[in-house]
Amino acid sequence: MNSRERWRAILERKPVDNIPCDLWATNEVFEMLCKELDCNDRWEVFDKLRIDAPYEVQPQYIGPELSDGSDIWGVKYRKVDYGMGSYNEAVFHPLAEVGTVEDIKNHQWPSADWFDYSRIKENIEKHPHRPIRAGYIEPFLFYSYMRGMEQAMMDMVENAELIECAFDYMFDFATRQFERILDATDGKVDITVPAEDLGSQIGPLFSLECFRRFHKGRFKKYMEFAHQAGVFVFYHTDGAARDFIPELIEIGVDILNPIQWRCPGMAREGLKKDFGEHLVFHGGVDNQQTLPFGRPQDVREEVIECFETLGAGGGYICAPCHNIQPNTPIENILEMYETIREISSDPKYTRGNLQQ
């Protein structure tokens, strides 16, 4: 089986030859791996380590000129170096001063017409053995960049109509762009990624009431559109998000990522027991303690534990539970994927007996 066949078999609850695996890491980590493994790019790293990472489809931007480093939402960023890695942080929030729904409507919202989709099919053909990923929206994250985090959080209580109006524009853009991508790929997309971080390290970031008001119906409509096109829904939420999982299942999530099991309520055994019939789990290998600070033996034991819990009977894609950070020893990363290769063909994980 190739990587695409493994992903689709896992998602369809069918047997596989090996449990698929994935790798999320910062650019600095990929540079380290390229040097260590004598590879030219991340795709050669994936091939050498036998990692089933998807290929992400992105159309080319051809819209209005983006001035002063702003993105399509009008947000401007500054690269901040945190010592072991750098991230772009929002420094200009175009909706910071708005006060009415009309102000939201008057913002220049992105259009699907700002992108060229003509080369997507050609790019996919360069990765015929990989699952194809396309379509992304993370509405409150985008809104917080546009509004400023503190004001965005206050808006959920004081200015709900502003969030609702902005979310409508965001979901309309995401759906229309996703539709254009599907047309350009002749239906070859396997997964789409609606996302929102619903949990912090210690508990929910939103109330269930807020999720139901702002997110649930809009996400459900997007996911129904994806399913009608034969595309699986890969949902990303960090942190202690257990309270939201029944809601996510209800609206159509197929894959849950990243399973930060050290957070309250996210124990792997409990998630598998309560939700394993409905969800494929992606992630689970801790990137905050085990990978950066453990020994190779600790990493090995962690991978085995993920297979024994999240992977029992199928329904699992093994990966770090977020981007591997630059302070992670190379030997720990290599140990992770060596262990995956050793045990991923065990029938107790590959047999697909959770098929409904």
C-alpha positions in Angstrom: 0.0 0.0 0.0 1.1 3.6 -0.6 0.6 6.4 1.8 -2.7 7.6 0.3 -4.1 4.0 0.4 -3.1 3.7 4.0 -4.8 6.9 5.1 -8.0 6.1 3.2 -8.0 2.5 4.6 -7.7 3.8 8.1 -10.4 6.3 7.6 -12.7 3.7 6.0 -11.9 1.3 8.9 -10.3 -1.2 6.6 -7.2 -3.3 7.2 -3.8 -1.8 6.3 -0.3 -3.2 5.9 1.2 -0.6 8.3 -0.4 2.0 10.5 0.3 5.4 8.7 2.4 8.0 10.4 2.9 11.7 10.0 5.4 14.4 11.0 4.6 17.9 12.1 7.7 20.1 12.9 9.0 23.6 12.6 11.1 24.7 9.7 14.2 24.6 11.9 13.6 20.9 12.7 13.2 20.1 9.0 16.5 21.8 8.4 18.1 19.7 11.1 16.6 16.5 9.7 17.7 17.4 6.1 21.3 17.9 7.4 21.3 14.7 9.5 19.7 12.5 6.7 21.5 14.2 3.8 18.2 15.3 2.2 17.4 18.3 0.1 13.9 19.0 1.4 11.1 17.7 3.7 9.8 15.3 1.0 13.0 13.5 0.9 12.9 13.3 4.7 9.4 11.8 4.5 10.6 9.3 2.0 13.7 8.3 3.9 11.8 7.8 7.2 8.8 6.2 5.4 6.4 8.9 6.7 3.0 9.1 5.1 2.6 12.9 5.3 -0.1 14.4 3.1 0.6 16.8 0.3 -1.2 20.1 0.9 -2.8 21.9 -2.1 -2.5 25.7 -2.2 -3.6 27.9 -5.1 -1.4 30.8 -6.1 -2.2 34.3 -4.9 -2.9 36.7 -7.8 -5.1 39.2 -6.0 -4.6 42.8 -5.0 -1.1 43.8 -4.0 -0.5 43.1 -0.3 1.3 46.1 1.1 3.7 46.3 4.1 3.7 42.6 4.7 0.0 42.2 5.3 -1.9 38.9 4.5 -5.2 38.5 2.8 -7.0 39.4 6.0 -5.2 42.7 6.3 -3.1 41.5 9.3 0.6 42.5 9.5 3.2 40.4 11.2 6.6 40.5 12.8 9.0 37.5 13.1 9.8 36.9 16.7 12.8 34.7 17.7 12.1 32.8 20.8 15.7 31.5 21.1 15.1 28.0 19.8 12.7 28.9 16.9 10.9 31.9 15.4 7.2 32.6 14.7 5.3 35.3 12.9 3.3 37.3 15.5 0.5 39.7 14.5 1.4 43.3 15.2 -1.4 45.1 13.2 -5.0 44.3 13.7 -7.2 45.8 10.9 -10.5 45.4 12.8 -9.1 46.8 16.1 -11.2 49.9 16.0 -14.4 48.7 14.4 -17.6 49.1 16.4 -20.5 48.1 14.2 -21.6 45.3 11.8 -21.4 47.8 9.0 -17.7 48.4 9.8 -17.2 44.6 9.5 -19.0 44.5 6.2 -16.9 47.4 4.9 -13.6 45.6 5.5 -12.0 44.2 2.3 -12.6 40.5 2.7 -10.7 38.1 0.6 -12.2 36.5 -2.4 -11.7 33.0 -4.0 -11.2 34.9 -7.2 -7.9 36.3 -5.9 -6.3 32.9 -6.5 -5.1 30.9 -9.5 -6.1 27.3 -9.4 -4.7 26.2 -12.8 -1.5 24.5 -11.6 -3.0 22.5 -8.7 -3.6 19.4 -10.7 -0.1 19.5 -12.1 1.3 19.8 -8.5 -0.8 16.8 -7.3 0.6 14.6 -10.0 4.1 15.1 -8.5 2.9 13.3 -5.4 0.6 10.6 -6.7 1.3 8.2 -3.7 0.4 10.7 -1.0 -3.0 11.7 0.5 -4.1 15.1 -0.7 -5.0 17.8 1.8 -6.9 21.0 0.8 -9.1 23.6 2.4 -8.5 25.3 5.8 -10.3 27.6 8.1 -9.6 28.6 11.7 -12.1 31.3 12.3 -11.5 32.6 15.8 -7.8 32.5 15.3 -8.2 34.7 12.2 -10.6 36.9 14.0 -8.2 37.4 16.9 -5.4 38.4 14.5 -7.8 40.9 12.9 -9.3 42.3 16.1 -6.6 41.6 18.7 -6.8 38.7 21.1 -8.1 40.6 24.2 -10.8 42.4 22.3 -11.7 39.2 20.3 -12.3 37.4 23.6 -14.4 40.3 25.0 -16.5 40.3 21.8 -17.9 36.9 22.5 -19.7 38.5 25.5 -20.1 42.2 24.5 -20.2 42.2 20.6 -21.3 38.8 19.5 -22.9 40.3 16.3 -19.4 41.4 15.1 -18.0 37.9 15.4 -21.0 36.3 13.7 -20.7 38.7 10.8 -16.9 38.2 10.4 -17.3 34.4 10.7 -19.9 34.5 7.9 -17.4 36.2 5.6 -14.6 33.8 6.6 -16.7 30.6 6.0 -18.0 31.9 2.7 -14.5 32.5 1.5 -13.2 29.2 2.8 -16.1 27.2 1.2 -15.8 28.9 -2.1 -12.1 28.5 -2.3 -12.4 24.8 -1.3 -15.0 24.3 -4.0 -12.6 25.8 -6.6 -9.8 23.5 -5.4 -12.1 20.5 -5.7 -13.0 21.5 -9.3 -9.3 21.9 -10.2 -8.3 18.5 -8.7 -11.1 16.4 -10.3 -12.1 15.1 -6.9 -8.7 13.9 -5.8 -8.7 15.6 -2.4 -8.7 13.2 0.6 -8.9 15.5 3.7 -9.8 19.0 4.6 -8.8 20.9 7.7 -11.3 23.1 9.6 -9.7 23.9 12.9 -9.9 25.9 16.1 -8.0 25.6 19.3 -10.8 24.9 21.8 -8.6 24.0 24.8 -5.8 25.5 26.8 -3.2 23.5 28.7 -5.6 23.3 31.7 -9.2 23.6 30.4 -11.5 24.9 27.6 -10.8 28.2 26.0 -14.5 28.8 25.2 -17.7 27.7 26.8 -19.8 25.2 25.0 -22.4 27.9 24.6 -19.9 30.1 22.7 -18.9 27.1 20.5 -22.5 26.4 19.7 -23.3 30.0 18.9 -20.3 30.9 16.8 -18.8 27.7 15.5 -21.0 24.7 15.4 -23.5 25.5 12.7 -20.9 27.1 10.4 -18.5 24.2 10.8 -21.3 21.7 10.2 -22.2 23.3 6.9 -18.6 23.3 5.8 -18.1 19.6 6.8 -21.3 18.6 5.1 -20.0 20.2 1.9 -16.7 18.3 2.3 -18.5 14.9 2.9 -20.7 15.4 -0.2 -17.5 15.7 -2.2 -16.1 12.5 -0.7 -13.6 14.3 1.5 -12.8 13.4 5.1 -12.7 16.1 7.8 -9.5 16.4 9.8 -10.1 18.7 12.8 -7.3 20.3 14.8 -7.7 21.5 18.4 -5.0 21.9 20.9 -5.3 21.3 24.6 -8.0 20.2 27.0 -10.8 19.9 24.5 -12.7 16.8 25.7 -15.9 18.7 26.5 -16.2 19.5 22.8 -15.6 16.1 21.3 -19.3 14.9 21.3 -20.1 18.2 19.5 -17.4 17.6 16.9 -18.6 14.1 16.3 -22.1 15.4 15.8 -21.1 17.9 13.1 -19.1 15.4 11.1 -15.4 15.3 12.3 -13.6 12.2 11.1 -10.1 12.7 12.4 -9.1 14.4 15.7 -5.7 16.0 16.1 -3.4 16.4 18.0 -4.3 14.5 21.2 -2.3 16.4 23.9 -2.8 13.6 26.4 -1.1 15.4 29.3 -3.9 18.0 29.4 -6.9 17.3 31.7 -9.5 15.0 30.3 -7.4 14.0 27.3 -6.1 10.6 28.6 -5.6 8.3 25.6 -7.4 5.3 27.1 -10.5 7.3 27.9 -10.7 9.0 24.5 -10.3 5.7 22.7 -13.0 4.0 24.9 -15.5 6.8 24.6 -15.0 8.1 21.1 -12.9 5.5 19.2 -15.9 4.1 17.3 -16.5 7.6 15.8 -13.1 9.1 15.4 -9.7 8.4 13.9 -7.0 9.8 16.2 -4.0 11.6 14.8 -1.0 12.5 16.9 -0.5 11.5 20.5 3.3 11.5 20.9 4.0 14.2 23.4 6.2 17.0 21.9 6.3 19.2 25.1 8.1 16.8 27.5 8.8 13.3 26.0 10.3 14.3 22.7 12.4 17.3 23.7 13.5 16.2 27.2 13.1 12.4 27.3 15.7 9.7 26.4 15.3 7.6 23.2 13.9 4.8 25.4 11.3 7.2 26.8 10.3 8.0 23.2 10.1 4.4 22.3 7.9 3.6 25.3 5.6 6.6 24.4 5.1 5.4 20.9 4.3 1.9 22.1 1.8 3.4 24.6 0.1 5.4 21.8 -0.3 2.3 19.7 -1.6 0.3 22.7 -4.2 2.9 23.5 -5.1 5.1 20.5 -4.2 2.4 18.0 -5.8 -0.7 19.5 -8.0 -2.2 16.8 -7.2 0.5 14.2 -8.4 4.1 13.8 -5.0 5.7 14.5 -2.4 7.7 12.6 0.8 8.1 14.6 2.4 11.5 14.8 3.7 14.0 17.3 1.0 15.9 19.2 2.0 19.2 17.5 5.0 20.7 15.7 8.2 19.2 17.0 10.3 22.0 18.3 14.0 22.8 17.6 15.2 21.8 21.1 14.3 18.2 20.4 17.3 15.9 20.0 17.5 14.4 16.5 18.0 10.9 18.1 14.6 11.2 19.7 12.9 12.0 16.4 14.7 9.1 14.7 13.8 6.8 17.5 10.1 7.7 17.2 10.0 6.7 13.5 12.1 3.6 13.9 9.8 2.4 16.6 6.8 3.2 14.4 8.3 1.1 11.6 9.0 -1.8 14.0 5.5 -2.1 15.4 3.1 -0.6 12.9 2.5 -3.8 11.0 1.2 -5.7 14.1 -2.2 -7.1 13.3 -3.7 -5.9 16.5 -3.4 -2.4 15.1 -3.9 -3.0 11.4 -6.8 -5.3 11.3 -9.4 -2.5 11.2 -11.9 -4.2 13.5 -13.6 -0.9 14.5 -15.3 -0.8 11.2 -18.9 0.3 11.7 
